[in-house]
């Protein structure tokens, strides 16, 4: 039993020794090997690695992925026009030189972020103060980010890091002038709206006047054509009447009498006081009735 226990203890000791000398480097990490407090080696290739057991050698891992640093607080920055802007930014960075990084910042990522934030803010302040509000918001926004990135590249070398990108997330006016800006924008929108309404009213009146003019022209032309057609019809009717009445004058006189009766007695309630023996009732008395045409002789 003692021999088995000794073998198990020896195996356990060998396992612990092996586990303290072997380690795995992930592809997302740097492995920094320390020998008695000094950096012995920096391993960048992933895989199974070997080191001496503690306390002779220790290993520390650093994240080699791209890190994001957001602006810790929004401070107002004055432009060239002395306008106060509040800018939110972010910086993408990663560890480039593990030895330099550890010497300056240790192995805690929060240390480098606390030291890098004021440097980014100072570079951004210097670039914003050179430009107008319009430039920061639109025309020179990309140039601001590029210039800040170039300035940070030099500063980043001393920290052992690489600046991947610099971005401005949000640009806004400070609280004390936001209301005045909104009021100015509102008045400008109202001015534009009133101008559009005036233009629309003028166009409406112009269209209405043109439509009225066209209507008058169309009605006048239609009335002219109607009168022309009516005149032609009356002329043809008169010609036909004249031709017909010329053949039989007695019938023509009788027809005119009937037309006169029709015009005089349009309503049942019409009352006329006329001598029955007058010429007006001659046709009713049968004195002017046209004689029947004679039968043709055989």
C-alpha positions as CSV (number, residue, x, y, z in Angstrom):
1,X,0.0,0.0,0.0
2,X,2.8,2.4,0.9
3,X,4.4,1.7,-2.5
4,X,1.2,2.4,-4.4
5,X,0.6,5.6,-2.4
6,X,4.2,6.7,-3.2
7,X,3.6,6.1,-6.9
8,X,0.4,8.1,-6.9
9,X,2.0,10.9,-5.0
10,X,4.9,10.9,-7.5
11,X,2.5,11.0,-10.4
12,X,0.5,13.8,-8.8
13,X,3.7,15.7,-8.3
14,X,4.7,15.2,-11.9
15,X,1.2,16.3,-13.1
16,X,1.4,19.5,-11.0
17,X,4.9,20.1,-12.3
18,X,3.8,19.6,-15.9
19,X,0.8,21.8,-15.5
20,X,2.9,24.6,-14.1
21,X,5.3,24.4,-17.0
22,X,2.9,24.0,-19.9
23,X,0.4,26.6,-21.0
24,X,-1.7,27.4,-24.1
25,X,-1.4,30.6,-26.1
26,X,-4.8,31.6,-27.6
27,X,-4.7,33.3,-31.0
28,X,-6.5,36.3,-29.5
29,X,-3.8,36.8,-26.9
30,X,-0.1,37.7,-26.3
31,X,1.7,35.6,-23.8
32,X,4.4,37.4,-21.8
33,X,6.8,35.2,-19.9
34,X,8.5,36.7,-16.8
35,X,11.7,35.4,-15.3
36,X,12.2,36.6,-11.7
37,X,10.2,39.8,-12.4
38,X,11.8,40.6,-15.8
39,X,10.2,40.0,-19.2
40,X,11.9,37.0,-20.6
41,X,9.9,36.4,-23.8
42,X,6.8,37.5,-25.7
43,X,4.9,34.8,-27.5
44,X,2.7,35.8,-30.4
45,X,2.1,32.4,-32.1
46,X,-0.8,30.4,-30.7
47,X,-0.3,26.8,-29.5
48,X,1.0,24.8,-26.6
49,X,4.1,26.4,-24.9
50,X,6.6,25.5,-22.3
51,X,8.2,27.5,-19.4
52,X,9.9,26.9,-16.1
53,X,7.8,26.3,-13.1
54,X,7.1,29.2,-10.7
55,X,8.7,31.1,-9.1
56,X,11.4,30.9,-11.8
57,X,9.0,31.9,-14.6
58,X,5.5,33.2,-14.8
59,X,3.2,34.0,-17.7
60,X,0.8,36.9,-18.2
61,X,-1.7,37.2,-21.1
62,X,-2.6,40.4,-23.0
63,X,-5.7,40.7,-25.2
64,X,-4.5,41.4,-28.8
65,X,-7.9,42.2,-30.2
66,X,-9.1,45.7,-31.1
67,X,-10.3,47.6,-28.0
68,X,-12.8,50.4,-27.9
69,X,-12.4,53.5,-25.8
70,X,-15.5,55.7,-25.4
71,X,-15.4,59.3,-24.3
72,X,-15.8,59.1,-20.5
73,X,-17.7,62.4,-20.3
74,X,-19.0,65.0,-22.6
75,X,-17.2,68.4,-22.2
76,X,-18.1,71.5,-24.2
77,X,-15.6,72.5,-26.8
78,X,-15.5,76.0,-28.4
79,X,-15.2,76.4,-32.1
80,X,-13.5,79.2,-34.1
81,X,-16.8,81.1,-33.9
82,X,-16.8,80.7,-30.0
83,X,-19.8,78.4,-30.3
84,X,-19.9,75.7,-27.6
85,X,-20.3,72.1,-28.8
86,X,-20.6,68.8,-27.0
87,X,-18.8,66.0,-28.8
88,X,-18.9,62.2,-28.0
89,X,-16.1,60.2,-29.6
90,X,-14.6,56.7,-29.6
91,X,-11.1,55.4,-30.3
92,X,-10.3,51.9,-31.6
93,X,-6.9,50.7,-30.4
94,X,-4.9,47.5,-29.8
95,X,-1.7,46.4,-28.2
96,X,1.2,46.6,-30.8
97,X,4.3,46.2,-28.5
98,X,3.6,44.0,-25.5
99,X,6.9,44.8,-23.8
100,X,6.4,48.6,-24.1
101,X,2.8,48.3,-23.1
102,X,3.7,46.4,-19.9
103,X,6.6,48.7,-19.0
104,X,4.4,51.8,-19.2
105,X,1.0,50.5,-18.2
106,X,1.3,47.1,-16.5
107,X,-1.2,44.4,-17.6
108,X,-4.4,46.2,-16.7
109,X,-6.3,47.6,-19.7
110,X,-8.1,50.2,-17.6
111,X,-4.8,51.9,-16.8
112,X,-4.1,52.7,-20.5
113,X,-7.7,53.9,-21.1
114,X,-7.5,56.3,-18.2
115,X,-4.2,57.7,-19.5
116,X,-5.3,57.8,-23.2
117,X,-8.7,59.6,-22.6
118,X,-7.2,63.0,-21.7
119,X,-4.8,62.8,-24.7
120,X,-7.7,62.2,-27.1
121,X,-9.7,65.0,-25.5
122,X,-6.8,67.4,-25.8
123,X,-6.2,66.5,-29.5
124,X,-9.9,66.9,-30.3
125,X,-10.1,70.3,-28.5
126,X,-7.2,71.6,-30.6
127,X,-8.7,70.5,-33.9
128,X,-12.2,71.8,-33.1
129,X,-11.0,75.2,-32.1
130,X,-9.6,75.7,-35.6
131,X,-12.9,75.1,-37.3
132,X,-16.4,76.5,-37.6
133,X,-19.6,74.8,-36.5
134,X,-20.5,74.0,-40.1
135,X,-17.1,72.5,-40.7
136,X,-17.4,70.3,-37.6
137,X,-20.9,69.1,-38.5
138,X,-20.5,68.6,-42.2
139,X,-17.7,69.8,-44.5
140,X,-14.6,69.0,-42.3
141,X,-15.9,66.3,-40.0
142,X,-13.9,63.5,-41.7
143,X,-10.8,65.7,-41.7
144,X,-11.1,66.3,-38.0
145,X,-11.1,62.6,-37.3
146,X,-8.1,62.0,-39.5
147,X,-6.1,64.8,-37.9
148,X,-6.9,63.6,-34.4
149,X,-5.9,60.0,-35.4
150,X,-2.5,61.3,-36.8
151,X,-1.8,63.1,-33.6
152,X,-2.7,60.1,-31.5
153,X,-0.4,57.8,-33.5
154,X,2.7,59.5,-32.2
155,X,1.4,59.5,-28.6
156,X,0.4,55.9,-28.8
157,X,3.9,54.6,-29.7
158,X,5.1,55.5,-26.2
159,X,2.3,53.3,-24.7
160,X,3.0,50.3,-27.0
161,X,-0.4,50.5,-28.7
162,X,-1.6,51.2,-32.2
163,X,-4.5,53.6,-33.0
164,X,-6.8,51.8,-35.4
165,X,-9.5,54.4,-35.9
166,X,-11.0,57.6,-34.4
167,X,-14.7,58.4,-34.7
168,X,-17.0,61.3,-33.7
169,X,-20.2,59.7,-32.6
170,X,-22.3,62.8,-31.8
171,X,-22.0,66.5,-32.2
172,X,-24.5,68.7,-30.4
173,X,-24.9,72.2,-29.0
174,X,-24.5,72.7,-25.3
175,X,-27.7,73.1,-23.2
176,X,-27.4,76.9,-22.8
177,X,-27.7,77.5,-26.5
178,X,-29.8,74.6,-27.7
179,X,-33.1,76.4,-27.0
180,X,-32.0,79.5,-29.0
181,X,-30.9,77.3,-31.9
182,X,-34.3,75.5,-31.8
183,X,-36.1,78.9,-31.8
184,X,-34.0,80.1,-34.7
185,X,-34.7,76.9,-36.6
186,X,-38.4,77.2,-35.9
187,X,-38.6,80.8,-37.1
188,X,-36.7,79.9,-40.2
189,X,-39.1,77.0,-41.0
190,X,-42.0,79.4,-40.4
191,X,-40.5,81.9,-42.8
192,X,-40.1,79.2,-45.5
193,X,-43.6,78.0,-44.9
194,X,-45.1,81.5,-45.2
195,X,-43.1,82.0,-48.4
196,X,-44.4,78.8,-49.8
197,X,-48.0,79.7,-48.9
198,X,-47.6,83.1,-50.5
199,X,-46.2,81.5,-53.7
200,X,-49.0,78.9,-53.7
201,X,-51.7,81.6,-53.3
202,X,-50.2,83.7,-56.1
203,X,-50.1,80.6,-58.4
204,X,-53.6,79.7,-57.4
205,X,-54.9,83.2,-58.3
206,X,-53.0,83.0,-61.6
207,X,-54.5,79.6,-62.4
208,X,-58.0,80.7,-61.4
209,X,-57.8,83.8,-63.5
210,X,-56.5,81.9,-66.5
211,X,-59.3,79.3,-66.1
212,X,-61.9,82.1,-65.9
213,X,-60.5,83.7,-69.0
214,X,-60.6,80.4,-70.9
215,X,-64.1,79.8,-69.8
216,X,-65.2,83.2,-71.1
217,X,-63.5,82.6,-74.4
218,X,-65.1,79.1,-74.7
219,X,-68.5,80.4,-73.8
220,X,-68.2,83.3,-76.2
221,X,-67.0,81.1,-79.0
222,X,-69.8,78.6,-78.3
223,X,-72.4,81.4,-78.3
224,X,-71.0,82.8,-81.5
225,X,-71.2,79.3,-83.2
226,X,-74.7,78.8,-81.8
227,X,-75.9,82.1,-83.2
228,X,-74.3,81.3,-86.5
229,X,-76.0,77.9,-86.7
230,X,-79.3,79.5,-85.5
231,X,-79.0,82.2,-88.1
232,X,-78.4,79.7,-90.8
233,X,-81.4,77.6,-89.6
234,X,-83.6,80.7,-89.5
235,X,-82.5,81.7,-93.0
236,X,-83.3,78.2,-94.3
237,X,-86.6,78.2,-92.5
238,X,-87.5,81.6,-93.9
239,X,-86.6,80.4,-97.4
240,X,-88.7,77.4,-97.0
241,X,-91.6,79.4,-95.6
242,X,-91.4,81.9,-98.3
243,X,-91.3,79.3,-101.0
244,X,-94.2,77.4,-99.4
245,X,-96.3,80.6,-98.7
246,X,-95.6,81.9,-102.2
247,X,-97.4,79.0,-103.7
248,X,-100.6,79.6,-101.7
249,X,-101.0,83.1,-100.2
250,X,-104.3,82.2,-98.7
251,X,-102.9,79.3,-96.8
252,X,-100.0,81.5,-95.6
253,X,-102.4,84.0,-94.2
254,X,-104.4,81.2,-92.4
255,X,-101.1,79.7,-91.0
256,X,-100.1,83.1,-89.6
257,X,-103.5,83.5,-88.0
258,X,-103.1,80.1,-86.2
259,X,-99.6,81.1,-85.0
260,X,-101.1,84.4,-83.7
261,X,-103.8,82.4,-81.8
262,X,-101.1,80.1,-80.4
263,X,-99.1,83.0,-79.1
264,X,-102.1,84.8,-77.6
265,X,-103.7,81.8,-75.8
266,X,-100.7,80.1,-74.2
267,X,-102.4,79.6,-70.8
268,X,-105.9,78.7,-69.9
269,X,-106.1,81.7,-67.6
270,X,-105.4,84.2,-70.3
271,X,-108.3,86.7,-70.9
272,X,-108.7,88.9,-73.9
273,X,-111.4,91.5,-74.5
274,X,-111.7,91.8,-78.3
275,X,-114.7,92.4,-80.6
276,X,-115.6,89.0,-82.1
277,X,-116.2,90.7,-85.4
278,X,-112.6,92.0,-85.7
279,X,-110.1,90.8,-88.2
280,X,-108.3,88.8,-85.5
281,X,-111.0,86.2,-85.3
282,X,-111.5,86.0,-89.1
283,X,-109.9,82.6,-89.3
284,X,-112.1,81.2,-86.6
285,X,-115.2,82.4,-88.3
286,X,-114.1,80.3,-91.3
287,X,-114.0,83.2,-93.7
288,X,-110.3,82.8,-94.5
289,X,-110.1,79.0,-94.5
290,X,-108.3,77.8,-97.6
291,X,-110.6,76.1,-100.1
292,X,-110.1,72.5,-100.8
293,X,-108.3,71.9,-104.0
294,X,-110.5,71.0,-106.9
295,X,-110.7,67.4,-107.9
296,X,-108.7,66.6,-110.9
297,X,-110.7,66.2,-114.1
298,X,-110.8,62.9,-115.9
